[in-house]
């Protein structure tokens, strides 16, 4: 008794491709929304870290503003964030080089 094997000819592959396309296509909007929410959450987190003085967060925010990830693209804000990072790093360098005095 011969078993029926699925078609692997051109017609079988076409159906498989169509099913795959429909499956992925239906999920695409949900995936895009998830990705957008993840970027927004990351942007909010970096803002909080930058607010407490994290220079690396300032750099990451600058990149996110430049790329429009998690927020609207804003080249001027990206430049301001890079300047803030440079200022924080300069201040940290001064603190490291200043000897501690205890009176």
Buried (B, 14 or more C-beta within 10 A) or exposed (E): EEEEEEEEEEEEEEEEEEEEEEEEEEEEEEEEEEEEEEBEEBBEEBBEBBEEEBBEBBBBBBEBBBEEBBBEEBEEBBEBBBEBBEEBBEEEEEEEEEEEEEE
